Amino acid sequence: MTRRLDFAVLLEGFFTQRLMRQRRASAHTIASYRDTFKMLLQFVHKHLRKAPSALTLDDIDAPLVMAFLDEMERVRGISARTRNLRLTAVHSFFRFAAFEAPTHSAQIQRVLSIPAKRFTRALVSFLSRQEVDALLAAPDRSGWIGRRDHALLLTAIQTGLRVSELTQLRCQDAELGTGAHLRCHGKGRKDRITPLTTQTAAVLRTWLRERGGTPRRPAISHPPRRTTQPGRS
């Protein structure tokens, strides 16, 4: 068996060449795929008694992948949606391997033929006006953290930004003058501009004034550190 078909060599090429260099995948995608293969390697080691460095492409066949996915559902209790995300990572690797190891085309095709699991998609519901008001009234705005959380919740409700997008906002991403809006670099490396209502712009303007910091600092930050008074522990 040549090193070109060593699983470890192919897996390294998948991450460095396909994901990072060719597809320029996001850090979230790379982390998700990394976790999938970490769990797959642990599963293979338990069932085949082989270290990752000793694996060849022949070892990772369709029955093994199916057994891995089934165990993830049975033991870890993952949902069908998460199972499909794990399968997507495996499929992506084997599409890469199809070009690197054409002599294994039949084995690769069997893995790629594993279907995603169907599941019922829940209807996305919306908060009522009363629920929104209760949510916004929850933070105690007499304190620093409460004012921060109120600004965060109001911005999330008005813009619909993901939590990851909100936490990555910088002070410079908020334009709060005429035509107030937020600039966001979000999922799929997409840039978009989201208009702000007068109320949200006013709350953010007050918050960022209290927040302080340079334009490139996070808009949603941790509380300031308390200074220890002399003579107190």
C-alpha positions in Angstrom: 0.0 0.0 0.0 1.5 3.3 -1.1 1.5 6.4 1.2 -0.8 8.1 -1.3 -3.6 5.9 -0.1 -2.8 6.2 3.6 -5.9 7.7 5.3 -3.8 10.1 7.4 -2.1 11.5 4.2 -5.5 11.9 2.4 -7.1 13.5 5.5 -4.3 16.0 5.9 -4.6 16.9 2.2 -8.4 17.3 2.5 -8.0 19.9 5.3 -5.0 21.8 3.9 -5.6 21.6 0.2 -9.4 21.3 -0.3 -10.9 23.1 2.7 -8.2 25.8 3.5 -6.6 26.5 0.1 -9.2 25.6 -2.6 -12.5 26.3 -0.9 -11.2 28.8 1.7 -13.7 27.3 4.2 -14.7 29.3 7.2 -13.2 28.6 10.6 -16.6 27.3 11.7 -16.8 24.8 8.9 -13.2 23.6 9.5 -13.9 23.1 13.2 -17.1 21.2 12.5 -15.3 18.9 10.0 -12.4 18.5 12.4 -14.8 17.3 15.2 -16.5 14.9 12.8 -13.2 13.2 11.9 -12.0 13.2 15.5 -15.1 11.2 16.5 -14.8 9.0 13.4 -11.1 8.2 14.3 -12.1 7.4 17.9 -14.9 5.1 16.6 -12.5 3.3 14.2 -9.9 2.8 16.8 -12.5 1.2 19.1 -13.9 -1.1 16.5 -10.8 -1.9 14.3 -8.1 -1.5 17.0 -6.1 0.6 14.6 -4.3 3.8 15.4 -5.1 6.7 13.0 -1.6 6.6 11.6 -2.0 3.0 10.6 -5.3 3.4 8.7 -5.6 3.1 5.0 -8.5 4.2 2.8 -9.7 0.6 2.5 -10.5 0.7 6.2 -13.1 3.5 5.9 -15.8 1.8 3.9 -19.6 2.4 3.6 -20.6 -0.2 6.3 -18.1 1.4 8.8 -19.4 4.9 8.1 -23.0 3.8 8.5 -22.1 2.1 11.8 -20.4 5.3 12.9 -23.5 7.4 12.1 -25.8 4.9 13.8 -23.7 4.9 17.0 -23.6 8.7 17.1 -27.4 8.7 17.1 -27.8 5.8 19.6 -25.0 6.6 22.1 -24.5 10.3 21.8 -28.2 11.0 21.1 -27.6 13.4 18.2 -30.5 14.6 16.1 -31.0 13.6 12.4 -29.9 17.1 11.5 -26.6 16.7 13.3 -26.2 13.2 11.8 -26.6 14.7 8.3 -23.9 17.4 9.1 -21.5 14.6 10.1 -22.3 12.8 6.9 -21.7 15.9 4.9 -18.2 16.1 6.2 -17.5 12.5 5.3 -19.0 13.0 1.8 -16.9 16.0 1.3 -13.7 14.1 2.2 -14.6 11.2 -0.1 -15.3 13.6 -3.0 -11.8 14.8 -2.5 -10.4 11.3 -2.3 -12.1 10.3 -5.6 -9.5 12.5 -7.4 -6.6 11.4 -5.2 -7.3 7.6 -5.3 -9.2 6.7 -8.5 -8.3 3.1 -8.0 -10.8 3.1 -5.1 -13.7 4.6 -7.1 -16.1 1.8 -6.3 -15.6 2.0 -2.5 -15.8 5.8 -2.7 -19.0 5.7 -4.7 -20.6 3.4 -2.1 -19.8 5.9 0.7 -21.1 8.8 -1.4 -24.3 6.9 -1.9 -25.1 6.9 1.8 -28.3 9.1 1.9 -29.0 11.8 4.4 -31.6 11.0 7.0 -35.0 12.6 6.5 -36.4 14.5 9.4 -39.4 16.8 10.1 -38.5 20.4 9.9 -40.1 22.4 12.7 -42.1 25.5 11.8 -40.2 28.7 12.7 -42.4 30.7 15.1 -42.1 34.3 16.1 -42.3 36.2 19.4 -45.5 38.1 20.0 -45.3 41.8 20.9 -45.9 41.0 24.6 -43.1 38.4 24.5 -40.7 40.9 22.9 -41.6 43.5 25.5 -41.1 41.0 28.3 -37.7 39.9 26.9 -36.5 43.5 26.6 -37.6 44.3 30.1 -35.8 41.4 31.6 -32.2 43.0 31.9 -31.7 45.2 34.9 -30.6 48.4 33.1 -29.4 50.0 36.4 -26.2 48.0 35.9 -23.5 47.9 33.2 -24.3 44.3 32.2 -28.0 44.9 32.0 -27.6 47.9 29.7 -25.3 45.8 27.5 -27.7 42.9 27.4 -30.7 45.2 26.6 -28.8 46.7 23.7 -27.8 43.2 22.5 -31.3 41.8 22.7 -32.9 44.8 21.0 -30.4 44.6 18.1 -30.9 40.9 17.8 -34.7 41.2 17.7 -34.7 44.1 15.2 -32.0 42.8 12.8 -32.3 39.0 13.0 -28.6 38.6 13.2 -27.2 35.3 14.4 -25.6 35.2 17.8 -22.1 34.6 16.2 -22.7 37.6 14.0 -23.7 39.8 16.9 -20.7 38.8 19.0 -18.3 39.6 16.2 -19.6 43.1 15.6 -17.0 45.9 16.1 -17.8 49.4 17.2 -17.0 50.6 13.7 -19.7 48.3 12.2 -22.4 50.5 13.6 -23.3 53.6 11.5 -25.7 55.5 13.7 -26.2 58.8 11.9 -28.5 59.4 8.9 -29.5 56.1 7.4 -28.4 54.2 10.5 -27.4 50.6 9.8 -25.1 47.7 10.8 -22.4 46.2 8.6 -22.1 42.4 9.2 -19.7 39.8 7.8 -21.8 36.7 8.4 -22.3 33.0 7.5 -20.9 32.0 4.1 -18.5 34.9 4.2 -21.4 37.2 3.0 -21.3 40.9 3.8 -24.6 42.7 4.3 -26.0 45.9 5.6 -29.0 45.9 7.9 -31.0 49.1 8.5 -31.7 50.1 12.1 -34.9 51.6 13.5 -34.7 55.0 15.3 -35.2 53.3 18.7 -32.4 50.7 18.1 -30.0 53.3 16.7 -30.6 55.5 19.8 -30.0 52.6 22.2 -26.8 51.5 20.4 -25.6 55.1 20.3 -26.0 55.4 24.1 -24.4 52.0 24.6 -21.4 52.6 22.4 -20.8 55.9 24.1 -20.7 54.1 27.5 -18.8 51.1 26.0 -16.0 53.4 24.7 -13.0 51.8 23.0 -11.4 52.0 19.6 -13.5 51.4 16.4 -12.0 47.9 16.0 -12.9 46.8 19.5 -15.9 44.4 19.9 -19.2 46.3 20.2 -20.5 43.7 22.8 -17.7 43.4 25.4 -17.2 41.9 28.8 -17.8 44.0 32.0 -15.0 46.3 33.1 -12.7 44.8 35.7 -13.3 46.0 39.3 -10.3 47.5 40.9 -9.5 46.2 44.4 -9.7 48.8 47.1 -6.6 49.2 49.3 -6.7 47.0 52.4 -9.4 44.8 50.9 -9.0 41.2 49.6 
